[in-house]
């Protein structure tokens, strides 16, 4: 299986969120700021290595909590 992030809302999420192409693990590459965006929507595609390859999709929603309030 290979995993790919295909869509980010807001768009700057692609600079903050990373998806491991081998495991599908989602990690942050930078801190999230509640004042910039409180929700991130990421679409993930999983593709097998068959012939023809089959794909599946999911939506991941990350809600940022403001720990200062």
C-alpha positions in Angstrom: 0.0 0.0 0.0 1.0 3.6 -0.6 -0.6 6.6 1.1 -0.9 10.1 -0.3 -2.4 13.3 1.0 -4.4 14.6 -2.0 -6.2 17.7 -0.6 -5.7 20.2 2.2 -8.1 22.8 3.7 -6.8 25.3 4.5 -4.1 25.1 1.8 -1.2 25.9 4.1 -1.9 22.6 5.9 0.3 20.9 3.3 3.2 22.7 4.9 2.3 21.6 8.4 0.9 18.0 8.0 2.8 15.1 6.5 1.6 11.6 5.6 4.1 8.7 5.5 3.7 7.1 2.1 4.5 3.6 3.5 2.6 3.5 6.7 -0.1 6.2 6.4 1.0 7.7 9.7 0.1 11.4 9.9 2.6 13.7 11.6 3.0 17.4 12.2 6.0 19.1 10.6 5.4 22.4 12.4 3.2 23.6 15.3 -0.5 24.3 14.6 -1.8 27.8 15.5 -5.4 28.0 16.7 -5.5 31.7 15.7 -4.6 30.8 12.0 -7.0 27.8 11.6 -8.9 25.8 14.2 -9.8 22.9 11.8 -7.7 21.2 9.1 -9.3 18.9 6.5 -7.0 16.4 4.8 -8.0 13.8 2.2 -5.9 10.6 2.1 -5.7 8.2 -0.7 -4.5 4.6 -0.2 -3.4 2.6 -3.3 -2.5 -1.0 -3.5 0.2 -2.4 -5.8 -2.1 -4.7 -7.8 -2.6 -4.7 -11.5 -4.7 -2.7 -11.9 -4.2 -0.9 -8.6 -7.2 -0.3 -6.4 -7.7 2.9 -4.4 -9.6 4.0 -1.3 -10.1 7.4 0.1 -10.8 8.9 3.5 -11.2 12.3 5.1 -9.3 13.2 8.2 -10.4 16.2 10.3 -7.9 17.7 12.8 -9.4 20.1 15.4 -6.9 22.4 17.0 -7.6 23.2 20.6 -6.5 26.5 22.0 -4.9 25.5 25.3 -4.5 29.2 26.3 -8.2 29.9 26.8 
